[in-house]
Amino acid sequence: MDLLSLFTAHAAAPYAWSLVLAGAVVIASIVPLGAARSQADFTMADMGAPRAMFERLPAWGKRASWAHQNSFEAFSLHAPAALLALVAALQVGPLPGLAAAAAFLQPALRLIYIAAYVGNVPPLRGLCWASGLLCTGILYVEGLKGVLQLGA
């Protein structure tokens, strides 16, 4: 089985993979935050109040912290959309190609978003944020259309 087949073997596969990849992005957002905490001399004593060390973080570390927090927010919007699309695809078959593209594009955009946030590139960060949100919206719309086809 080739790599493309792995990601598209079933009509619901893009949406299941989107959930997995979006979760991996949240985990990946820990990497720059961990590096920033390391640079700010994070010690075991900081475990008692890890947010209290925020002021010791370098500027890029503060942005890493904000990007990490935003990753959870984005995931909490994207996960239900991907699940809705997954359920719709299981019930009615393949959704339009735009939905599958959005499912894969959202996690990629979120990775770029984290890099742009930590690297302080506001225009790219804003573009990735808005585009990722649009991808999530597409999954809601296409998933809802698919679920509504069931009753028709």
C-alpha positions in Angstrom: 0.0 0.0 0.0 1.5 3.4 -1.0 1.4 6.4 1.3 -1.4 8.2 -0.6 -3.6 5.0 -0.3 -2.9 5.0 3.5 -4.4 8.5 3.8 -7.4 7.9 1.4 -8.2 4.2 1.6 -11.7 4.9 2.9 -14.0 7.9 2.5 -13.7 8.7 6.1 -9.9 8.4 6.2 -9.0 12.1 5.6 -11.1 13.2 8.5 -9.7 10.5 10.9 -6.2 11.6 9.8 -7.1 15.2 10.3 -8.0 14.5 13.9 -4.7 12.6 14.5 -2.6 15.3 12.7 -4.4 18.2 14.5 -3.7 16.5 17.8 -0.1 16.0 16.8 0.1 19.8 16.1 -1.0 20.5 19.7 1.7 18.2 21.0 4.3 19.8 18.6 3.4 23.2 20.0 5.0 22.0 23.3 8.5 21.9 21.6 9.1 25.6 21.3 7.5 26.2 24.7 9.8 23.7 26.3 12.8 25.3 24.6 11.7 28.7 26.0 11.2 27.3 29.5 14.6 25.7 29.3 16.2 29.0 28.3 14.3 30.7 31.3 16.0 28.2 33.7 12.9 26.1 34.4 13.4 24.1 37.5 11.4 21.5 39.4 10.3 24.3 41.8 8.5 25.9 38.9 6.3 22.9 38.7 4.3 24.3 41.6 3.3 27.3 39.5 4.5 26.9 35.8 2.5 30.0 34.6 4.3 32.2 37.2 7.5 31.8 35.3 5.9 33.5 32.2 7.7 36.8 32.9 11.1 35.1 32.8 10.5 33.8 29.3 12.2 35.6 26.4 9.9 37.4 24.0 9.9 34.5 21.5 9.1 32.2 24.5 6.0 34.2 25.4 4.8 33.9 21.8 5.5 30.2 22.1 3.3 30.0 25.1 0.5 31.9 23.4 0.8 29.7 20.3 0.6 26.6 22.5 -2.6 27.9 24.2 -4.1 28.9 20.8 -3.3 25.3 19.6 -5.8 24.0 22.1 -8.4 26.5 21.1 -8.0 25.6 17.4 -8.2 21.9 18.2 -11.4 22.4 20.2 -13.0 23.9 17.1 -11.5 21.6 14.6 -12.1 18.2 16.3 -15.9 18.4 16.2 -15.8 19.5 12.5 -13.5 16.6 11.6 -15.7 14.2 13.5 -18.9 15.5 11.8 -17.2 15.1 8.4 -16.0 11.6 9.4 -19.5 10.5 10.4 -21.0 12.0 7.3 -18.4 10.2 5.1 -19.1 6.9 6.9 -22.9 7.3 6.3 -23.0 8.8 2.8 -19.6 8.1 1.3 -17.0 10.5 0.0 -17.5 14.2 0.7 -16.5 16.7 -2.0 -12.8 16.9 -2.6 -12.7 20.4 -1.0 -13.5 18.8 2.4 -10.7 16.3 2.2 -8.3 19.0 1.1 -9.4 21.2 4.0 -9.0 18.3 6.4 -5.3 17.9 5.5 -4.6 21.6 5.0 -5.8 22.7 8.5 -3.0 20.8 10.5 -0.4 22.0 8.0 -1.5 25.6 8.4 -1.5 25.3 12.1 2.1 24.1 12.1 3.1 27.1 10.0 1.1 29.3 12.3 3.1 28.1 15.3 6.4 28.8 13.5 5.1 32.2 12.3 3.9 33.1 15.9 7.2 32.1 17.6 9.2 33.7 14.8 7.2 36.9 15.0 5.9 37.1 11.5 2.4 38.6 12.1 1.1 38.7 8.5 1.9 35.0 7.9 0.5 34.1 11.3 -2.7 35.9 10.6 -3.0 34.3 7.2 -2.5 30.8 8.6 -4.9 31.4 11.5 -7.7 32.6 9.1 -7.0 29.9 6.6 -7.0 27.2 9.2 -10.3 28.5 10.6 -11.7 28.5 7.0 -10.7 24.9 6.6 -12.5 24.0 9.9 -15.5 25.9 8.6 -15.5 23.9 5.4 -15.5 20.7 7.3 -18.5 21.9 9.4 -20.4 22.8 6.2 -19.6 19.7 4.2 -20.1 17.4 7.2 -23.5 19.0 7.9 -24.5 18.7 4.3 -23.6 15.0 4.3 -25.5 14.3 7.6 -28.5 16.2 6.2 -28.5 13.9 3.1 -29.3 11.0 5.4 -32.7 12.4 6.2 -33.5 13.2 2.6 
